[in-house]
């Protein structure tokens, strides 16, 4: 009985210390996948990546004031939040741009595309050896879905999109855009629409741990 009592105390302390970090994994559903999605993802030219636990899709408590339906990106922590009602959010792990390449501010989703093509900008072509055009498909760096961020009627040239390099989720290596796994970007795409507000926090403005690989204590639902 003494051992059981000690375990109960330790468990209770863990819940208190975890506080708002308690979370559950949002169940993945193949219902979001179209026949085309299933066909192309089955032919993906990359190994199925093992995503670290903090970067898997979770439902978490959300204490900020953004309205339900808003997207918020905490680049420092490599998290994208889709705000839900009642103080909750879906938290996705992302790949973000290097700090010098990152964009921050408030924008809206101007347009949305399934299995987009990719035409690199001149700036990207100066830094990287890339073709002038990449057709849609699992080999495309844009992945399964793309959401294009606009300020007013102006394209910011930054996107939220999938990836053909899921092993880099949680890193800061992209050309500034926000990448999710293809499965997660398909899930997010189903939840948003053109006009959805996107808030991208500037570096060092987020309140999440800078290194969630180490600091997160989120407990997944099994």
C-alpha positions as CSV (number, residue, x, y, z in Angstrom):
1,X,0.0,0.0,0.0
2,X,2.9,2.4,0.8
3,X,4.3,1.8,-2.7
4,X,1.0,2.5,-4.3
5,X,0.6,5.7,-2.2
6,X,4.0,6.9,-3.3
7,X,3.2,6.2,-7.0
8,X,0.0,8.1,-6.7
9,X,1.8,11.1,-5.2
10,X,4.4,11.1,-7.9
11,X,1.8,10.8,-10.6
12,X,-0.2,13.7,-9.2
13,X,2.9,15.8,-9.0
14,X,3.7,15.1,-12.6
15,X,0.3,16.2,-13.7
16,X,0.6,19.5,-11.7
17,X,4.1,20.2,-13.0
18,X,3.1,19.3,-16.6
19,X,0.3,21.8,-16.4
20,X,-0.7,23.0,-19.8
21,X,1.8,20.7,-21.5
22,X,-0.7,17.8,-21.0
23,X,-1.9,16.7,-24.5
24,X,-3.3,13.8,-26.5
25,X,-2.5,12.8,-30.0
26,X,-5.1,13.7,-32.6
27,X,-6.1,10.4,-34.2
28,X,-4.9,10.2,-37.8
29,X,-7.7,9.3,-40.3
30,X,-7.3,8.0,-43.8
31,X,-10.7,9.5,-44.4
32,X,-8.8,12.7,-45.3
33,X,-6.9,10.9,-48.1
34,X,-8.3,10.9,-51.6
35,X,-7.6,8.0,-54.0
36,X,-4.9,10.2,-55.6
37,X,-3.4,10.9,-52.2
38,X,-3.1,7.2,-51.4
39,X,-1.6,6.4,-54.8
40,X,1.0,9.1,-54.6
41,X,1.9,8.6,-51.0
42,X,2.4,4.9,-51.6
43,X,5.0,5.9,-54.2
44,X,6.8,8.5,-52.0
45,X,10.6,8.5,-52.8
46,X,11.6,8.7,-49.1
47,X,11.6,6.4,-46.1
48,X,8.8,6.7,-43.6
49,X,10.3,9.0,-41.0
50,X,10.2,8.5,-37.3
51,X,8.8,11.8,-36.0
52,X,10.0,12.6,-32.4
53,X,7.1,12.4,-30.0
54,X,6.9,16.2,-29.3
55,X,6.4,16.8,-33.1
56,X,3.6,14.3,-33.6
57,X,0.1,15.8,-34.0
58,X,-1.3,16.6,-30.5
59,X,-4.4,18.3,-29.1
60,X,-3.1,20.7,-26.4
61,X,-4.3,23.4,-24.1
62,X,-4.0,26.9,-25.8
63,X,-3.8,30.0,-23.6
64,X,-3.3,32.7,-26.3
65,X,-6.1,34.9,-27.5
66,X,-6.3,34.0,-31.2
67,X,-9.8,33.1,-32.3
68,X,-10.8,29.5,-33.2
69,X,-9.9,28.7,-36.8
70,X,-6.7,30.8,-36.6
71,X,-3.3,29.3,-37.5
72,X,-0.4,30.3,-35.3
73,X,3.2,29.4,-36.0
74,X,5.9,29.4,-33.2
75,X,9.0,29.1,-35.3
76,X,11.3,28.9,-32.3
77,X,9.6,25.8,-31.0
78,X,8.9,24.3,-34.5
79,X,5.2,24.2,-33.9
80,X,2.1,25.1,-35.9
81,X,-1.1,25.5,-33.9
82,X,-4.6,25.3,-35.4
83,X,-6.8,27.0,-32.7
84,X,-9.9,25.1,-31.6
85,X,-12.8,26.3,-29.4
86,X,-12.7,26.0,-25.6
87,X,-9.0,26.8,-25.1
88,X,-7.6,23.9,-27.2
89,X,-5.5,23.7,-30.3
90,X,-4.1,21.0,-32.6
91,X,-0.4,21.2,-32.5
92,X,1.7,20.0,-35.5
93,X,5.4,19.7,-35.7
94,X,7.0,21.6,-38.6
95,X,10.2,22.4,-40.4
96,X,10.8,26.2,-40.5
97,X,13.2,28.5,-42.3
98,X,16.6,29.5,-41.0
99,X,16.2,32.7,-39.0
100,X,17.8,34.8,-41.7
101,X,15.3,33.5,-44.2
102,X,12.2,33.3,-42.0
103,X,9.1,35.5,-42.5
104,X,6.9,36.8,-39.6
105,X,3.8,38.8,-39.4
106,X,0.0,38.4,-39.9
107,X,-1.3,37.1,-43.2
108,X,-4.2,35.2,-44.7
109,X,-4.4,32.1,-46.8
110,X,-4.9,33.5,-50.3
111,X,-5.2,30.3,-52.2
112,X,-4.9,26.6,-51.6
113,X,-3.7,23.8,-53.9
114,X,-3.6,20.0,-53.8
115,X,-0.4,18.4,-55.0
116,X,1.1,21.7,-56.2
117,X,3.8,22.2,-58.8
118,X,6.8,24.2,-57.8
119,X,8.5,27.1,-59.7
120,X,11.5,28.2,-57.6
121,X,12.0,31.9,-57.2
122,X,15.1,33.6,-58.6
123,X,16.3,34.1,-55.0
124,X,16.1,30.3,-54.3
125,X,17.8,29.5,-57.6
126,X,20.7,31.7,-56.6
127,X,21.2,29.8,-53.4
128,X,20.4,26.3,-54.5
129,X,20.9,24.0,-57.5
130,X,17.3,23.4,-58.4
131,X,15.4,23.1,-61.7
132,X,13.2,25.8,-63.1
133,X,10.0,23.7,-62.5
134,X,9.0,20.6,-60.6
135,X,5.8,18.9,-61.5
136,X,3.3,17.7,-58.9
137,X,3.9,14.5,-57.0
138,X,5.6,12.9,-54.0
139,X,9.1,14.0,-55.3
140,X,8.0,17.7,-55.2
141,X,9.4,19.7,-52.2
142,X,5.9,21.2,-51.8
143,X,4.4,17.9,-50.9
144,X,0.7,17.0,-50.9
145,X,-0.8,20.4,-50.2
146,X,0.1,24.1,-50.3
147,X,-1.5,27.1,-48.6
148,X,-0.2,30.4,-50.0
149,X,0.1,33.3,-47.6
150,X,-1.1,36.8,-48.7
151,X,-0.9,40.2,-47.1
152,X,-3.9,42.0,-48.6
153,X,-3.8,41.1,-52.3
154,X,0.0,40.7,-52.2
155,X,1.6,37.2,-52.3
156,X,4.2,37.1,-49.5
157,X,5.9,34.2,-51.4
158,X,5.8,32.1,-48.2
159,X,3.7,29.0,-47.9
160,X,2.5,26.3,-45.5
161,X,3.0,23.0,-47.4
162,X,4.0,19.4,-47.2
163,X,7.4,17.9,-47.7
164,X,9.4,15.2,-49.3
165,X,11.9,15.3,-46.4
166,X,9.8,14.4,-43.3
167,X,13.0,13.5,-41.4
168,X,13.6,17.2,-40.9
169,X,10.4,18.0,-39.0
170,X,11.5,20.0,-36.0
171,X,14.5,21.6,-37.7
172,X,15.2,25.0,-39.2
173,X,16.6,24.3,-42.6
174,X,14.0,25.3,-45.2
175,X,13.9,28.3,-47.5
176,X,11.6,30.1,-45.1
177,X,8.4,28.2,-45.8
178,X,6.6,26.1,-43.2
179,X,6.6,22.4,-43.9
180,X,4.5,19.7,-42.3
181,X,4.5,15.9,-43.0
182,X,2.2,15.2,-46.0
183,X,-0.2,13.4,-43.7
184,X,-0.4,16.4,-41.3
185,X,-0.7,19.0,-44.1
186,X,-3.6,17.0,-45.6
187,X,-5.2,17.1,-42.2
188,X,-4.7,20.8,-41.8
189,X,-5.8,21.6,-45.3
190,X,-9.2,19.9,-44.6
191,X,-9.7,22.3,-41.6
192,X,-8.9,25.7,-43.2
193,X,-10.2,27.8,-46.1
194,X,-9.1,30.8,-48.1
195,X,-9.2,33.8,-45.8
196,X,-8.0,31.9,-42.7
197,X,-5.8,34.1,-40.6
198,X,-2.2,33.0,-40.1
199,X,0.0,34.5,-37.4
200,X,3.7,33.8,-37.7
201,X,5.6,34.8,-34.5
202,X,9.0,36.5,-35.0
203,X,12.1,34.8,-33.7
204,X,12.3,34.7,-29.9
205,X,8.7,35.9,-29.6
206,X,7.1,32.5,-28.9
207,X,6.5,31.2,-25.4
208,X,7.0,27.5,-26.2
209,X,10.3,25.8,-25.2
210,X,13.0,26.6,-27.8
211,X,14.0,22.9,-27.8
212,X,10.9,20.8,-27.5
213,X,12.8,17.6,-28.2
214,X,14.2,17.9,-24.7
215,X,11.8,20.2,-22.8
216,X,8.4,18.9,-23.8
217,X,6.5,16.7,-21.3
218,X,3.4,16.2,-23.4
219,X,1.7,12.9,-22.7
220,X,0.2,11.2,-25.7
221,X,-3.1,9.4,-25.6
222,X,-2.8,5.7,-26.3
